[in-house]
Amino acid sequence: MILLKKLCPHLTYFIHDLFSKQNKSDVKKSNARKIVTSLIPLICNHQYVFDFLQQEGLIKKVPHSDRYLLSDFGSLAVSLYIYPNLLVRIKNLLETYAFSTDEFILENLLFFNSFRSAKNNLDEQLEIIKLWISEHTFAHILEVFPKFGAGDIFGLTNEMSRVALTFETIARFMRKTVVRNGKKTTFDKILSKLSVRIKHGIKEELLDLMEYLNVSRNQARILFNNGYETSELVYQSTPIELHKKTGISLDKSRRIISGKVESFTGYQKSILDYT
């Protein structure tokens, strides 16, 4: 009886009628009962899915109606091409680890990614990512982890950057405000910065230079170490001055100063910007 209460009224009536005492001897309904018996678990599973979608706010009931529509949260799952249960899991992770360190966030991004791609050696992958965003070279990382190739590291960093952007999109939808280093910020901004760092293998101090200048991470480090800590300082300089202070070629110095490019945040916009 508890089971029947979880089904819709039509299915409840049908099953009750089919299995009622007065129909037990009905030969014509014998095969139907066998079929329904095998279908009940499937019916219940679908019902539980419906309950799950409703409970987690992925669908909403239309007032004064028996109809249900996708909620904004449910539409986000469709936009991200992500299963609803994974979306809810990420949401719970963001709620739980909103005040964690970057390293703890990386651990959870890797753990989530392991479910998606079934990769092993998560501890080693975490160390590789940490070395990469600390600006260690490919050669050094390959020396420390000889079992990995350059392609493995490149694939790992790209995949991790993508996962971080997925988390960022969901965090942005949640509008989660946190406090980091005594300053108020949003979790999506933290994830957005981390995604760029993973993609380009840079420390946080190089974000501004990588965001607004057409430079490699090595050139960004050279600029930073020679007093050009922001893109604004670079644009205030002259090609000759930049060349003399940094050793970057005069031609490249001209292109750096004159050739503003679209920022990383410009082409790594969240899907929410297009929905």
N, C-alpha and C positions, 0 to 999 in steps of 0.2 A: 504493500500500500504506500509506503514511503517513496518507493521507486516511481509509482504512477503519479504521485503528486509533483514530480519534477518534470513530467512531460506535459505537452500542450493538451488542452481539453479534448481535441479531436482524437489524438492518439490514445489518450487515456480511455475514452469511451470505446474506441475500436478494440483495444486489447482486452478491456473488461468484458465486452460482449463476446469476443472470440474465445475467452477462457472461462466463461461462466458455466455453472453446473448444467444448465439446460442445453448447452451446446456440446457437452463432452462426448456425446454419442453421435454427433453429426459427422458422418464420414467425409462429406465434402469439405468440412472445415479442418479436417485432420492435418492435411498437407499445409494448409495456411498457417496452422499453429506452429508447425515445425519451422516454417520459414520465418515467422515472426520471432520465434524463440532465438533464432540465430541473428536476427536483426536488432533485437533489443539492446545488446551492448553497443552497437554502432549508433543507434538512436540516442542512447544515453550519453555517449561521447560527444555527439554533436550538441546535445543539450548543455553539457558541461562547458563546451566551447562558448556557447551563447552566454551562459552565466558568467564565464570568465571575461568575455568582451564587455559585458554590461558592468560587471563589478569593477573592472579596471578603467572604466570611462572611455572605452574605445568606440562604443556605440551609445546612442541616447534615444530615449523613447519620445516620439512625437506626442505632445500634449493632446488629450482627448482623442486618442487614436491607438490602434494596435500596431502601428508602423514604427520601425526603428530606422535611424539614420546614422551614418558615420559621424562621430564627434570630431572636433579639431585634432584631438590626439590620435584618433583612428586615421584621419586623413594624413597625418604625419607618417604613419606606418606605410601607407600606400605610396607617398612621395619618396620615401627612403628605400622602397622595395625591401622592407624588412619584416620578418614574421612578427605578429603581435606579441607573442611570448618573449621574444628577444628584445623588443622595444620596452616592454614592461621591466625586463631584467636590467636593462641599461638605466632606465629611470630610477630603479631601486638602488643601483650602484651609485648613481650621481647623488642621490639623497643621502646615502650612507657614508660616502667618502668625500663629501663636498669640502671638508676642511683638511684634507690630507696633503701630504707633500707631493711634489712632482714625481718622485720615485715611486710612491705608493700608487699614484695614478697610472704610471707606466706599467706597474705590475698588473693592475686590473685591466688595462687595455690589452696587454699580452694574453692574460687569462681569457678574456672575451674572444680575442682573435684565435686562440687555440681551439675554441669550440667551432669556429667558422672554417678553419683550414686544417684542423687536426695536426698541427705541428707539435714537435716534441722539443726537448731541451729548452724549456722556458727560462730556466735560470741563466743559461748561456746567452739566450737571446736578449734577456734583460740587460746583461752586462755589455753586450754588443751595442745596444741602443744607448746605454749610458756613456760608453766611450765615444760613440758617434756624435752625440749632442754636446760632448765636451771637446769637440773639434779634433779628435784624434784622426789620423789619416787611415785610409783603407789598408795601407801596407802594415801599419802598426796593429790594427785590429786583426788582420789575417795572420800576423805573427803570433798574436795571443791566442787566437782560435783557428788553428790550422785546418780543422775539419770543415770550416765554412769557406766558400769561395766568394769572390767579389759579387757575383750574380745573386748569391744567397743574401748577402748584406743589402744589396740594392733592392731586392724584392721585399725583404723584411722591413726596411725603412719606408718604402712606398706603401706597403700594406698597413703598417702601423700609423702612418700619417693619415691614411684614409679612415681607419677606425677612429682615430682621434677627432676627425672632422664629423663623423657620424655622431659621436658623443657630444661634440660641440653644438651640432644642430639641435639635438634633443635638449641639451642644457639651456640653449637659447630659448627654446619653446617654454621651458619650465621657469625661466627668469629667476634663476637661483642666485641670490646675492650672498657673498661670503666675505670673510676678512682674511687677507693674506699680508703678512709682514706689517700688521697694524693699519693696513689700508683697505678700504671697502672696494670690492670689485665684483664681477660676475663670473660664475664658473665657466661660462662659454668663452669668455675672453682668455681665461687661463688655458683652456683646451685649445683655443685657436692659436695661441702663441706656441704651445707645446707641439702642435701639429706642424707649424712652420719650422720649428727647431729640428724636429725629426726628419722632415723632408730635406732640409739643407745641411743638417749636421752642424749646428751653431749653438753657442751659448746665448743666453737671453740678451746680453748686452749688444749683440750684433743685429737684433731684430730690425731696428730702425734703418740701418744701412742696407740690409738685404731687402727690406720692404720697398724702399724708394729709389735705390740705385741699381743700375744694370751691372752688377759685379758678382764675381764668384765669392765663395766663403773665404778663400785665401786672401783675395783683394780686400774684402770687408775687414778682415783681421788686420791687414797692413794699415788700412786707413785708420782704424780704431787705435792701434798701437802708436800711431804717429800724430795723435791729437784730434783726429776727425771722428769724434764719437757719435755725431748725429749727421744725418743727411743735410741738415740746414747749414752746418759748418762747411760741408763740402761745397755746397752751392754758393757760399759766400767767398770761396777761394777762386783762384785763377788756375788755368791749366799748367802754367809754368811753375807756380808755387806748389801745386799739388804734386807735380812731377819731381821737383827738387826734394820735397819733404818725405815722399813715400817711395820713390824709385819706380813708381808705375810709369810706363812709357808715356811720352807727351801726347801721342795720338789717343791712347786709351784715356788719359786724363781729360782731354777735350771732350771725348764721348761721354765720360761719366758726368761731367758738369753740364753738358748741353742736352744730353739725352735722357730726360726723365722717362721712366717706364711705368706702366700700370702696376700698382702695388700688389703684393701677394694676396692681401685681403680683397683686392679687386677681382682677381680671377679665382679665388677660393671662397667665393660667397656661399653662404648656407643655402640649401634648397628652399628654405623659408622665404628667401628673397624672390622666389619665382612662383610661389603658390598664393 
